[in-house]
Amino acid sequence: MSVVSFLDIKAGDSLLDLCAAPGGKTMQASLLLGEGGIILANDISHSRALILSSNVERLGLGNVVVTNNDFQTIYQSYLATFDKIILDAPCSGSGMFRKDEKMLKDWSYNKVMACQKKQIELLHIAYLMLKPGGTIAYSTCSFSKEENEDVITCLLSNSDAYLASITGKQGLYTSRHLDGPVYFLPSLFTGEGHFLALIKKPGQLRASQQRNNPYRGKYLALVRQYGLEKRHNLEIDDSLYSLSLPFDVKGLNVLRYGVRCFDEISKHPQPNHHLARFLGAMQSLVLDDVSFREYLAGEMLNIEKTPGYHLVSYQGLNAGFVRAVDGKLKNLYPKGLRRR
């Protein structure tokens, strides 16, 4: 998680998390950016990207696009696009030996060198997708020079990239081979082993141009009801996704484009659970202890409200949506989350 803290993320940044799942760094960066920026969070593994997407929903994040792509085949469409890039590269995992004995048993020098080849390729395409003036946070959970300093040296030797110094080094171990990168060593702090370098591209960052992307008619009433008019949207299948800023997703396999706001159920729009997690609880129906437990179990609530969809909350946090029908509240809490 320290990777994000050292990246100096600012409101309005466009950020790529290239190997993002399960999403800890994406979540932290999203909260730092707020609604003024955008994160493209990608993972090449479809199953891991789905976990990433579910975590974005659970935290109600509205500035994240989740994708499942091999950027080595499509990076040309995103040259000089991102202000900041997180590349927590696949590695041999020697920094995790204390935490996970399986990593120790699986480690070999051949694995180190196989990872190095992939890391060099990923860092090269990441640099091509970085804007002039931008920064890459390159990190691994490896102690191997081959996966860390040697990978960076390869980029420095074949581009105009340069290294930025990392401040606040107390408790960190400074690389002996390059000026700038640091190691997080378990001998110096309570945690796992990690390597971090900040890589810069010469130039001056320029703000991204924003484009207007108006909502479409069938969702307009609900868009206005939940105050989403200023956000940007993209319809995927029978869903409406809403993003804090527009982002061109050409060539991408998109799993989530910001907030999944509405789904079309039997030709009628219905608010999605992600929207409940995104919105504040100011206008919600407050549940007591008993009705909250009933809601989590998926039961219908014996509460009379005006017909239509309503947010329900507990202790200041939204739990989800209900639909008022015939003097009762039909439970819309996702079946996969229900528990007794």
Secondary structure, DSSP 8 states (H G I E B T S, - for coil): -HHHHTT---TT-EEEETT-TT-HHHHHHHHHHGGG-EEEEE-S-HHHHHHHHHHHHHTT-SSEEEE---GGGTGGGGTT-EEEEEEE-----GGGTTT-HHHHHH--HHHHHHHHHHHHHHHHHHHHHEEEEEEEEEEES---GGGTHHHHHHHHHTSS-EEE-----TT-EE-SSSSS-EEE-TTTSSS--EEEEEEE-SS-------------GGGHHHHHHTT-TTSEEEEETTEEEEESS----TT--EEEESEEEEEEETTEEEE-HHHHHHS-STTSEE--HHHHHHHHTT--B-----SEEEEEEETTEEEEEEEEETTEEEE-S-GGG---
